[in-house]
Amino acid sequence: KLHFSALICQTDIIALGAMRCLQNRGFHIPGDVSILGFGNLTAARLSNPAISSINMPKRRMGRAGATILFDALLKGSTRCQKVCLKTRIVERESVQSVD
């Protein structure tokens, strides 16, 4: 018996490993436990069941990071910057509805 109903994993790779471990022990995803990954990798989409994941705007992240780096290198900027980017949950088969 599990003492939790869901796992939110730092990466899709960790979610895949957790799912495999739970399935090898006879647990059903999402029937016994829901799993959510982070990164929206192709492997998450291709797994069985397909893993729900948080999609990150990778290009916007890269662009923001490059802008901060160039400002530091070219303008001597040393101030900390907070960058907020919207993410979205890609719902697949690994999360059970709680209606």
MDAnalysis code that builds the backbone (N, CA, C; Angstrom):
import MDAnalysis as mda
import numpy as np

u = mda.Universe.empty(297, n_residues=99, atom_resindex=np.repeat(np.arange(99), 3), trajectory=True)
u.add_TopologyAttr("name", ["N", "CA", "C"] * 99)
u.add_TopologyAttr("resid", np.arange(1, 100))
u.add_TopologyAttr("resname", ["LYS", "LEU", "HIS", "PHE", "SER", "ALA", "LEU", "ILE", "CYS", "GLN", "THR", "ASP", "ILE", "ILE", "ALA", "LEU", "GLY", "ALA", "MET", "ARG", "CYS", "LEU", "GLN", "ASN", "ARG", "GLY", "PHE", "HIS", "ILE", "PRO", "GLY", "ASP", "VAL", "SER", "ILE", "LEU", "GLY", "PHE", "GLY", "ASN", "LEU", "THR", "ALA", "ALA", "ARG", "LEU", "SER", "ASN", "PRO", "ALA", "ILE", "SER", "SER", "ILE", "ASN", "MET", "PRO", "LYS", "ARG", "ARG", "MET", "GLY", "ARG", "ALA", "GLY", "ALA", "THR", "ILE", "LEU", "PHE", "ASP", "ALA", "LEU", "LEU", "LYS", "GLY", "SER", "THR", "ARG", "CYS", "GLN", "LYS", "VAL", "CYS", "LEU", "LYS", "THR", "ARG", "ILE", "VAL", "GLU", "ARG", "GLU", "SER", "VAL", "GLN", "SER", "VAL", "ASP"])
u.atoms.positions = np.array([
    [0.839, -1.190, 0.000],
    [0.000, 0.000, 0.000],
    [0.874, 1.239, 0.000],
    [0.485, 2.203, -0.828],
    [1.210, 3.479, -0.890],
    [0.592, 4.464, 0.091],
    [1.414, 5.331, 0.626],
    [0.948, 6.360, 1.552],
    [0.861, 7.722, 0.867],
    [0.781, 7.708, -0.450],
    [0.649, 8.927, -1.237],
    [-0.163, 8.595, -2.482],
    [-0.729, 9.613, -3.100],
    [-1.563, 9.371, -4.287],
    [-0.964, 9.959, -5.558],
    [0.100, 10.750, -5.421],
    [0.688, 11.392, -6.600],
    [2.163, 11.682, -6.378],
    [2.903, 11.675, -7.487],
    [4.304, 12.085, -7.499],
    [4.462, 13.225, -8.492],
    [5.108, 14.283, -8.073],
    [5.487, 15.364, -8.987],
    [7.005, 15.314, -9.049],
    [7.525, 14.977, -10.213],
    [8.953, 14.722, -10.364],
    [9.674, 15.915, -10.977],
    [10.931, 16.080, -10.601],
    [11.751, 17.199, -11.059],
    [11.982, 17.157, -12.568],
    [12.030, 15.963, -13.147],
    [12.232, 15.825, -14.588],
    [11.358, 14.687, -15.114],
    [11.157, 14.667, -16.419],
    [10.439, 13.556, -17.038],
    [11.211, 12.250, -16.885],
    [12.524, 12.308, -16.911],
    [13.340, 11.095, -16.768],
    [13.117, 10.478, -15.395],
    [13.071, 11.305, -14.357],
    [12.794, 10.794, -13.014],
    [11.383, 10.216, -12.960],
    [10.421, 10.887, -13.611],
    [9.046, 10.385, -13.655],
    [8.989, 9.015, -14.332],
    [9.726, 8.846, -15.427],
    [9.773, 7.560, -16.119],
    [10.342, 6.471, -15.213],
    [11.407, 6.782, -14.505],
    [12.012, 5.815, -13.585],
    [11.080, 5.461, -12.439],
    [10.415, 6.460, -11.894],
    [9.470, 6.215, -10.799],
    [8.314, 5.347, -11.281],
    [7.818, 5.644, -12.479],
    [6.714, 4.870, -13.017],
    [7.126, 3.413, -13.215],
    [8.283, 3.204, -13.772],
    [8.754, 1.831, -14.001],
    [8.914, 1.083, -12.684],
    [9.473, 1.739, -11.699],
    [9.662, 1.126, -10.385],
    [8.317, 0.734, -9.769],
    [7.357, 1.636, -9.819],
    [6.032, 1.355, -9.263],
    [5.332, 0.238, -10.032],
    [5.413, 0.277, -11.348],
    [4.791, -0.769, -12.162],
    [5.430, -2.136, -11.888],
    [6.737, -2.172, -11.713],
    [7.424, -3.432, -11.406],
    [6.993, -4.017, -10.065],
    [6.476, -3.168, -9.197],
    [5.991, -3.611, -7.885],
    [4.478, -3.834, -7.873],
    [3.871, -3.797, -9.065],
    [2.462, -4.134, -9.186],
    [1.481, -2.985, -9.058],
    [1.973, -1.773, -8.971],
    [1.082, -0.616, -8.870],
    [0.661, -0.161, -10.266],
    [-0.532, 0.402, -10.347],
    [-1.074, 0.875, -11.617],
    [-1.009, 2.396, -11.687],
    [-0.570, 2.875, -12.841],
    [-0.490, 4.310, -13.108],
    [-1.595, 4.622, -14.106],
    [-2.509, 5.499, -13.866],
    [-2.688, 6.359, -12.706],
    [-3.626, 5.802, -11.632],
    [-4.095, 4.557, -11.752],
    [-5.067, 4.023, -10.800],
    [-4.631, 4.086, -9.345],
    [-3.380, 3.680, -9.064],
    [-2.874, 3.695, -7.689],
    [-2.139, 4.985, -7.356],
    [-1.460, 5.524, -8.338],
    [-0.696, 6.762, -8.111],
    [-0.598, 7.534, -9.430],
    [-0.785, 8.841, -9.355],
    [-0.613, 9.721, -10.512],
    [0.833, 10.200, -10.558],
    [1.353, 10.413, -11.771],
    [2.733, 10.880, -11.925],
    [2.761, 12.050, -12.904],
    [3.457, 13.125, -12.496],
    [3.640, 14.310, -13.333],
    [5.130, 14.574, -13.458],
    [5.604, 14.752, -14.683],
    [7.003, 15.061, -14.927],
    [7.195, 16.542, -15.225],
    [8.412, 16.892, -15.582],
    [8.758, 18.284, -15.890],
    [9.725, 18.283, -17.054],
    [9.372, 18.989, -18.125],
    [10.261, 19.112, -19.275],
    [9.605, 18.739, -20.592],
    [8.547, 17.946, -20.545],
    [7.797, 17.545, -21.736],
    [8.693, 16.913, -22.800],
    [9.501, 15.946, -22.386],
    [10.373, 15.237, -23.318],
    [9.564, 14.279, -24.185],
    [10.089, 13.943, -25.344],
    [9.441, 12.990, -26.237],
    [9.223, 11.653, -25.535],
    [10.166, 11.231, -24.719],
    [10.049, 9.960, -24.006],
    [8.810, 9.921, -23.121],
    [8.414, 11.055, -22.564],
    [7.214, 11.105, -21.723],
    [5.972, 10.818, -22.550],
    [5.956, 11.307, -23.755],
    [4.817, 11.105, -24.653],
    [4.737, 9.661, -25.125],
    [5.897, 9.009, -25.263],
    [5.954, 7.662, -25.819],
    [5.857, 6.554, -24.774],
    [5.887, 6.906, -23.494],
    [5.839, 5.881, -22.448],
    [4.437, 5.289, -22.341],
    [4.321, 4.206, -21.585],
    [3.021, 3.566, -21.410],
    [2.735, 3.372, -19.931],
    [1.815, 4.153, -19.369],
    [1.028, 5.189, -20.029],
    [1.874, 6.440, -20.282],
    [1.411, 7.263, -21.203],
    [2.114, 8.512, -21.508],
    [2.091, 9.410, -20.264],
    [3.232, 10.002, -19.950],
    [3.369, 10.797, -18.724],
    [2.948, 12.243, -18.958],
    [2.069, 12.720, -18.089],
    [1.719, 14.144, -18.080],
    [2.957, 14.918, -17.657],
    [3.128, 16.115, -18.206],
    [4.368, 16.844, -17.959],
    [4.136, 18.349, -18.002],
    [5.002, 19.064, -17.329],
    [4.986, 20.523, -17.387],
    [5.922, 20.951, -18.502],
    [5.370, 21.656, -19.478],
    [6.143, 22.115, -20.628],
    [6.791, 23.457, -20.312],
    [8.089, 23.548, -20.581],
    [8.827, 24.789, -20.369],
    [9.058, 25.466, -21.712],
    [8.973, 26.798, -21.755],
    [9.258, 27.512, -23.001],
    [10.774, 27.616, -23.209],
    [11.362, 26.549, -23.746],
    [12.827, 26.439, -23.814],
    [13.491, 27.560, -24.613],
    [12.897, 27.939, -25.742],
    [13.502, 29.014, -26.549],
    [13.472, 30.339, -25.802],
    [12.347, 30.624, -25.146],
    [12.260, 31.877, -24.391],
    [13.218, 31.867, -23.202],
    [13.389, 30.696, -22.601],
    [14.358, 30.584, -21.501],
    [15.767, 30.868, -22.003],
    [16.103, 30.279, -23.142],
    [17.428, 30.497, -23.724],
    [17.658, 31.941, -24.114],
    [16.636, 32.537, -24.717],
    [16.733, 33.940, -25.127],
    [16.916, 34.849, -23.916],
    [16.153, 34.602, -22.862],
    [16.270, 35.424, -21.651],
    [17.651, 35.252, -21.024],
    [18.129, 34.012, -20.968],
    [19.462, 33.766, -20.414],
    [20.556, 34.433, -21.219],
    [20.447, 34.363, -22.559],
    [21.451, 34.994, -23.425],
    [21.437, 36.511, -23.250],
    [20.253, 37.087, -23.148],
    [20.136, 38.543, -22.957],
    [20.803, 38.967, -21.651],
    [20.563, 38.224, -20.593],
    [21.179, 38.551, -19.297],
    [22.696, 38.406, -19.386],
    [23.156, 37.336, -20.045],
    [24.596, 37.119, -20.193],
    [25.248, 38.233, -21.015],
    [24.646, 38.598, -22.143],
    [25.197, 39.667, -22.976],
    [25.206, 41.001, -22.238],
    [24.145, 41.285, -21.470],
    [24.129, 42.513, -20.677],
    [25.280, 42.523, -19.680],
    [25.552, 41.377, -19.085],
    [26.646, 41.297, -18.120],
    [27.994, 41.479, -18.803],
    [28.161, 40.856, -19.973],
    [29.449, 40.923, -20.663],
    [29.689, 42.253, -21.360],
    [28.660, 42.766, -22.035],
    [28.838, 43.964, -22.853],
    [28.592, 45.261, -22.104],
    [27.689, 45.226, -21.147],
    [27.336, 46.458, -20.430],
    [27.838, 46.468, -18.992],
    [28.439, 45.379, -18.564],
    [28.940, 45.302, -17.197],
    [27.832, 45.180, -16.155],
    [26.652, 44.801, -16.591],
    [25.525, 44.674, -15.671],
    [25.781, 43.540, -14.686],
    [25.600, 43.833, -13.403],
    [25.780, 42.810, -12.374],
    [24.521, 42.631, -11.534],
    [23.468, 43.301, -11.926],
    [22.245, 43.211, -11.123],
    [21.522, 41.892, -11.375],
    [20.923, 41.373, -10.335],
    [20.137, 40.143, -10.451],
    [18.838, 40.462, -11.176],
    [18.383, 39.532, -11.953],
    [17.137, 39.717, -12.684],
    [16.227, 38.535, -12.433],
    [14.968, 38.850, -12.264],
    [13.960, 37.812, -12.117],
    [13.218, 37.702, -13.447],
    [13.168, 36.493, -13.985],
    [12.491, 36.256, -15.253],
    [11.377, 35.248, -15.004],
    [10.157, 35.627, -15.306],
    [9.009, 34.727, -15.160],
    [8.485, 34.362, -16.542],
    [8.415, 33.082, -16.801],
    [7.915, 32.593, -18.076],
    [6.741, 31.656, -17.810],
    [5.760, 31.710, -18.669],
    [4.587, 30.852, -18.501],
    [4.914, 29.421, -18.905],
    [4.456, 28.489, -18.094],
    [4.545, 27.076, -18.416],
    [3.123, 26.560, -18.609],
    [3.002, 25.330, -19.069],
    [1.671, 24.738, -19.177],
    [1.773, 23.247, -18.887],
    [0.705, 22.712, -18.344],
    [0.651, 21.283, -18.077],
    [0.131, 20.579, -19.328],
    [0.887, 19.601, -19.783],
    [0.475, 18.780, -20.921],
    [-0.140, 17.516, -20.323],
    [-1.459, 17.451, -20.372],
    [-2.178, 16.314, -19.782],
    [-2.129, 15.108, -20.692],
    [-1.687, 13.997, -20.126],
    [-1.643, 12.745, -20.858],
    [-2.361, 11.683, -20.023],
    [-1.785, 10.512, -19.906],
    [-2.491, 9.387, -19.278],
    [-2.056, 9.041, -17.863],
    [-1.031, 9.706, -17.333],
    [-0.458, 9.289, -16.054],
    [-1.064, 9.976, -14.840],
    [-2.036, 10.843, -15.057],
    [-2.662, 11.549, -13.934],
    [-4.152, 11.229, -13.923],
    [-4.604, 10.792, -12.751],
    [-5.999, 10.437, -12.584],
    [-6.813, 11.685, -12.254],
    [-7.989, 11.789, -12.818],
    [-8.891, 12.895, -12.528],
    [-9.369, 12.791, -11.087],
    [-9.525, 13.934, -10.429],
    [-10.025, 13.949, -9.051],
    [-11.364, 14.636, -8.944],
    [-12.144, 14.543, -9.992],
    [-13.461, 15.184, -10.010],
    [-14.322, 14.743, -8.851],
])
